[in-house]
Structure formats: C-alpha cells, structure tokens
Amino acid sequence: MRKFYIITFFLQLTQFLKAQKCQAGYYGTSECLQCPNNMMSNPSNNHSIDQCYNCPDGYYFNSVDCLKCKAGTYSQNGKCITCEDGTSSEEGSLFCYECPPGQYSKNGEKCKECPIGYYSPNVKSSSCIKCHPQKASNKGSWMCNYCQPGEYAKDGECLICPSGTYSKFGSIYCAKCELGQGSNPGSSMCIDCPPGTISQQGRCINCYAGSTTTEYNQIVCSRCPDGQYSEPGGQCKFCEPGTYISSFRQKSCVPCKRGLTSYQGSQCFECPQGSLLIDNKCVCGKNQFMVGEYPNFTCQSCQQGFFSEEGSSSPEECQPSQIINAHASFNSSDILKTLSIYLIFLMLYI
C-alpha cells in the first residue's frame, strides 16, 4: 500500500512539472490562455482563470503589465480616459480636478495660470478672457482692474508713468507736465518747481552752487550777484564779515587773511586809517565817530561837550554835571572820589 502512494506521488509530480508555465496575463496547464479583457496575472504557474485579476485603481493593462494612467487622464474600468477641458489630474488618478479661477486647461493638460492681461472668472475654464483696454491683470488673475494713479494700462499690464508725466485713476496714457513743472516716476500729479530749482527733462532739479531762482516754475538758474553765494537748491546770501567769494559757483565763503576783513562778500581789505578791527568789523575808537558810508569812512574826534562809545556812528552831548575835553570826559562823582583819596594820602604822611 505504501508503495502505491509513492508511485502516485511521483506520477503527479511529473505531470505538474510537465505543465505549461504561462507568462504574465495568461493562464492554463497544457495550453496558455489570455486572461479576460483588461485583466492581469503574475508570470508563474497560472493554471486557473481565478489567478487573473483586474489592475488596481489608477492603472490600466497594456496587454503585458499594469501601468499608471498618465497625468491628464483618469482610470475607469481598467482604461485611462482623458480629462475634460478645464480639468486635469496627476499621474495614476481616479478622477480629474477642476482648474480654479485664474487658471485654464485643455485636453487634460496641467492647469496653467492666465497670462498678464487675461483672466478667468470661473472654475473649470478652458481658456482665458482678454482684459478691457483700460484694465490690466497680473498672472493668474480671476478679474481685471483699473490701473492706479501714476500708472497706465498697456497690453493688459499696468506700467509706471515716467518722470515728467502723470496719470489719473484708470488711465491708458500719461500726460506731460507743463513747462516749469516736474514729477517723479509714478506720480499722480505734477508740482511747480520751487525757488532754488528749475524744470529740466520733466523733473525739478537744484540750481548749481552760486546760482538760484527766486520764483516758482523757472527753467533757467540765475547767477548770484557779486559777493554772494548759494548752496545747491538754495538762495543767494551775502558772506559774513571777514569772509569773501573767491570764484564763481562757490557754495561757501573763504576766510580773509589775518588783519583783513570784508563787507558783503567783497574782496578783503584793511580797515581805514585810525579805525579798529573788532569781530571782523572796522569801528572807530572811544570818543570818535564814523563819517561816511561803511566801509569807506573816516574816524573823527568828538568836539568839546560831546562823547561817543567805541564803534559809534554819531556823538552824544554831555550832561551839565560832566567835565568835557576833546578826547575824554569825567563826571563830578569821579573828581570827588579822586580828591578824597588824595586828602587821605596827605593826612597819613604829614
């Protein structure tokens, strides 16, 4: 009996080894049969139709193997179907998704952003709509907008107005500034060029050092008068006493040499004979007064009965209680003090 089982086992083993080994997608023993439509089997001893199976979701059968459905398609009943316009999908998808506003798609292609100057207001758009000539949009927009002040619409894009021009809300061009006016890029209005500046190439620029303008809306700078200076964009000013202008286009004054001074930025000079130089100004001494216009003056001594302080331009009359001579004045209180000291001195030594 045992011998019978051994013989039977070897017969079955021999029959099994002689069975046909089918490739993937086929099954059978003596003959390999193709699995039903869109079904797959592993490359092994596939003896039964039960060993055939459907491709998983998102895959399709290409008669040899299960492959992922390409992007822009989805799987249904083992087949890949192209997505509708306005929809798309990733590789191996079971469904297509709708393109959001601002994007579009055709033939299942990847959703793309609308270009500049176009828009798509709805989901599932297959194309983008061109903006109105007065409007513009950024990339991927779902609506178009009017351009802001200082901008203008061109080819669906908002561009900055250049210097010397301006624009209002919703403009399609930039208007030029009037003569004597200027503006910076992106301006909504022009300004009158203020004093110290001129209008040049549509912008207000500072006058160069040593020149200026004194009114608005000017186009030419005027040179400062002799003895005056100006910083760029400033007004002309006289030099302080003791300084002067050495050349044109100076923005500051140069100090005079020691012992010299100046008047209203003129060349440096010595003080008139008999006068003193104090704080960069020529003045007459005490009990003298100035005769003539500064700086061409002379110093004259006060007459008897008059006096003046240092730097005075006119003498003052002395009071009756004061003793006067041509060069000095003493009042009665000064004389009494002097006599008192003299008497005390005599009493001590007599």
C-alpha positions in Angstrom: 0.0 0.0 0.0 2.8 2.4 0.9 4.5 1.6 -2.4 1.2 2.6 -4.3 1.2 6.1 -2.7 4.8 6.7 -3.5 4.2 5.8 -7.2 1.1 8.0 -7.3 3.0 11.0 -5.9 5.8 10.7 -8.4 3.3 10.5 -11.3 1.5 13.7 -10.1 4.8 15.4 -9.7 5.9 14.5 -13.2 2.6 15.8 -14.6 3.0 19.1 -12.7 6.5 19.6 -13.9 5.3 19.0 -17.5 2.6 21.6 -17.1 2.9 24.8 -19.3 4.5 27.8 -17.4 2.4 30.8 -18.7 3.7 34.4 -18.9 2.0 37.4 -17.3 -1.5 37.9 -18.5 -2.1 34.3 -19.3 -3.2 31.1 -17.5 -3.6 27.4 -18.2 -1.9 24.0 -17.8 -1.3 22.3 -21.2 -2.1 25.5 -23.1 -1.8 29.2 -22.0 -4.9 31.2 -22.5 -5.1 35.0 -22.3 -6.8 36.5 -19.2 -10.2 38.2 -19.9 -10.1 41.8 -21.2 -8.2 44.3 -19.0 -7.2 41.5 -16.6 -3.7 40.6 -15.5 -1.9 37.6 -14.0 1.6 37.2 -12.5 4.3 35.4 -14.5 4.2 32.0 -12.8 2.4 28.7 -12.9 -1.0 30.3 -13.6 -3.2 27.2 -14.1 -6.6 28.7 -13.4 -8.6 31.7 -14.6 -9.1 32.6 -10.9 -5.5 33.7 -11.0 -6.3 36.5 -13.3 -7.1 39.9 -11.7 -8.0 43.4 -12.6 -5.4 46.2 -12.5 -5.6 48.4 -9.4 -7.4 51.8 -9.4 -5.4 54.4 -11.3 -3.7 51.8 -13.5 -4.5 50.2 -16.9 -3.5 47.0 -18.7 -1.3 47.3 -21.8 -1.5 43.6 -22.6 1.7 42.9 -20.7 1.6 44.8 -17.4 -0.4 47.2 -15.3 0.8 50.8 -15.8 -0.2 54.1 -14.1 -2.6 56.3 -16.1 -0.7 59.4 -17.3 -1.3 62.9 -16.0 -4.4 64.5 -17.5 -6.2 61.2 -17.5 -8.1 59.0 -15.0 -8.8 55.3 -14.8 -12.2 53.7 -15.4 -12.9 50.0 -15.8 -9.2 49.4 -16.4 -8.9 52.1 -19.1 -7.4 55.6 -19.0 -9.8 58.4 -20.1 -8.7 62.0 -21.0 -9.9 64.7 -18.6 -12.4 67.3 -19.8 -11.4 70.8 -20.8 -10.9 72.9 -17.7 -9.9 69.9 -15.6 -6.7 67.9 -15.1 -5.2 65.2 -12.9 -1.9 63.8 -11.6 -0.4 60.5 -12.7 -2.4 57.4 -11.5 -5.5 59.4 -10.7 -9.1 58.0 -10.2 -10.7 61.4 -11.1 -9.9 64.8 -12.6 -10.0 68.0 -10.6 -11.3 71.4 -11.8 -9.0 74.3 -12.5 -9.6 77.2 -10.1 -10.4 80.7 -11.2 -7.4 82.4 -12.8 -6.3 79.1 -14.4 -7.3 77.1 -17.5 -6.7 73.7 -19.2 -7.3 72.0 -22.5 -7.3 68.2 -23.2 -6.5 67.4 -19.6 -3.2 69.3 -19.6 -1.9 70.7 -16.3 -3.9 73.8 -15.1 -2.0 76.9 -16.2 -2.2 80.5 -14.9 -3.8 83.0 -17.2 -1.0 85.3 -18.6 -0.7 89.0 -17.9 -3.6 90.9 -19.4 -6.0 88.0 -19.2 -8.3 86.5 -16.6 -10.7 83.5 -16.0 -13.5 84.3 -13.5 -14.9 80.7 -13.1 -13.7 77.3 -12.2 -13.2 74.7 -14.9 -12.2 77.3 -17.6 -10.7 76.0 -20.9 -9.4 79.5 -21.9 -8.7 83.0 -20.5 -10.5 86.2 -21.4 -8.6 89.3 -22.5 -8.9 92.4 -20.3 -10.6 95.6 -21.4 -8.0 98.1 -22.9 -8.5 100.3 -19.8 -7.8 97.5 -17.4 -5.0 95.1 -16.6 -4.3 92.0 -14.6 -1.4 90.1 -13.1 -0.5 86.5 -14.0 -3.1 84.0 -12.7 -5.9 86.6 -12.1 -9.6 85.9 -11.9 -10.5 89.5 -12.7 -9.1 92.7 -14.3 -8.6 96.0 -12.5 -8.2 99.7 -13.5 -4.6 101.0 -13.1 -3.8 103.2 -10.1 -2.9 106.9 -10.3 0.6 107.2 -11.6 0.2 104.2 -13.8 -1.3 103.5 -17.2 -2.7 100.4 -19.0 -0.8 98.9 -21.9 -1.2 95.4 -23.4 -3.1 94.4 -20.3 -0.4 95.5 -17.8 -0.1 98.5 -15.5 3.1 100.4 -16.2 4.7 103.3 -14.2 4.5 106.7 -15.7 8.0 108.1 -16.3 9.3 111.3 -14.7 7.8 114.5 -16.2 4.4 112.8 -16.6 1.4 111.9 -14.5 -1.8 110.0 -14.7 -5.2 109.7 -13.0 -7.1 106.5 -12.0 -7.9 104.2 -14.9 -5.6 105.9 -17.4 -4.3 104.4 -20.7 -1.6 107.0 -21.1 0.5 109.5 -19.1 0.1 113.3 -19.6 3.1 115.5 -19.8 3.8 118.1 -17.1 3.7 121.8 -18.1 6.7 124.0 -18.6 8.3 124.8 -15.2 6.8 121.7 -13.6 8.2 118.3 -12.7 7.3 114.9 -11.4 8.9 111.7 -10.1 8.2 108.3 -11.7 4.7 107.0 -10.8 3.3 110.5 -9.9 -0.4 111.3 -9.9 0.2 115.0 -10.4 2.9 117.5 -11.4 4.3 120.1 -9.0 5.5 123.6 -9.6 9.3 123.7 -9.3 10.0 125.7 -6.2 12.6 128.6 -5.8 16.1 127.3 -6.0 15.2 124.7 -8.6 14.4 124.6 -12.3 12.4 122.2 -14.5 14.7 120.0 -16.6 13.7 116.8 -18.5 10.4 116.7 -16.6 12.0 116.9 -13.1 12.7 119.7 -10.6 16.4 119.8 -10.1 18.5 122.0 -7.8 20.3 125.0 -9.2 24.1 124.5 -9.0 26.2 126.3 -6.3 26.5 130.0 -6.9 23.1 130.3 -8.7 19.4 130.2 -7.9 15.9 131.0 -8.9 13.7 133.3 -6.7 10.3 132.3 -8.1 8.3 129.1 -9.0 8.1 127.5 -12.4 11.5 128.6 -13.6 13.6 126.8 -16.3 16.9 128.8 -16.0 19.1 129.4 -13.0 20.5 132.9 -12.5 24.0 133.6 -11.2 24.3 135.0 -7.7 25.4 138.7 -7.6 29.0 139.5 -6.8 29.8 138.9 -3.2 27.0 136.4 -2.7 27.0 132.6 -2.6 24.4 129.8 -2.6 24.3 126.1 -1.8 22.7 123.8 -4.5 19.0 124.4 -4.4 19.4 127.4 -2.0 19.1 131.1 -2.2 21.9 133.6 -2.7 23.3 135.1 0.5 26.0 137.7 1.5 29.2 136.4 3.0 29.7 137.1 6.7 32.1 139.9 7.6 35.7 138.5 7.4 34.9 136.1 4.5 34.6 136.5 0.7 33.8 134.8 -2.6 36.9 133.8 -4.4 35.3 132.3 -7.5 32.0 131.6 -9.3 29.9 128.6 -8.2 31.1 128.7 -4.6 28.8 127.2 -2.0 30.6 128.7 0.9 32.8 131.7 1.7 36.5 131.8 2.2 38.0 133.5 5.4 40.1 136.6 4.9 43.8 136.7 5.9 44.7 137.8 9.4 44.2 141.6 9.9 41.8 141.9 6.9 38.0 141.9 6.7 35.3 142.2 4.1 31.9 143.7 3.5 29.0 141.8 1.8 31.4 139.2 0.3 33.6 141.8 -1.4 37.4 141.4 -1.6 39.2 141.5 1.7 40.6 144.9 2.7 42.4 146.7 5.6 40.4 148.9 7.9 40.5 152.7 7.3 43.4 154.5 9.0 42.6 155.3 12.6 39.9 152.6 13.0 40.0 149.3 14.8 39.2 145.7 13.6 36.9 144.1 16.2 34.9 140.9 15.4 35.7 141.2 11.7 34.3 144.7 11.6 36.0 148.1 11.3 35.0 150.5 14.1 36.1 153.9 15.4 37.6 154.2 18.9 36.1 155.8 22.0 35.1 159.5 21.7 35.3 159.1 17.9 32.5 158.6 15.4 32.2 157.4 11.8 31.9 159.8 8.9 30.9 158.4 5.5 29.4 155.1 4.4 30.8 151.8 5.6 33.4 150.6 4.7 34.7 153.8 3.0 34.6 156.0 6.2 36.9 158.1 8.4 37.0 158.4 12.1 36.5 161.9 13.5 37.1 163.0 17.2 34.2 164.4 19.2 34.0 168.1 19.8 34.2 169.5 23.3 30.9 168.8 25.1 30.3 165.6 23.2 31.4 162.0 23.7 30.9 158.6 22.0 31.4 154.9 22.8 33.6 152.6 20.8 32.1 151.8 17.4 29.6 154.6 17.5 28.4 156.3 14.3 27.3 159.6 15.9 28.4 161.6 19.1 26.2 162.3 22.1 26.0 165.6 24.0 27.4 165.5 27.6 25.3 166.3 30.6 26.0 169.5 32.7 27.5 167.5 35.5 30.2 166.1 33.3 33.6 167.7 32.6 34.5 167.5 28.9 37.5 167.9 26.8 38.0 166.8 23.2 39.3 163.3 24.0 37.8 162.3 27.3 35.0 163.1 29.8 34.8 162.8 33.6 31.7 163.4 35.7 31.8 165.2 39.2 31.5 162.0 41.2 34.8 160.8 39.6 36.5 164.0 40.7 35.2 163.8 44.3 36.5 160.2 44.6 39.9 161.3 43.3 40.2 164.3 45.8 39.1 162.1 48.7 41.9 159.6 48.0 44.4 162.4 47.7 43.4 164.0 51.1 43.7 160.7 52.9 47.1 160.2 51.4 48.3 163.6 52.7 46.9 163.1 56.2 48.8 159.8 56.5 52.2 161.3 55.7 52.1 164.8 57.3 
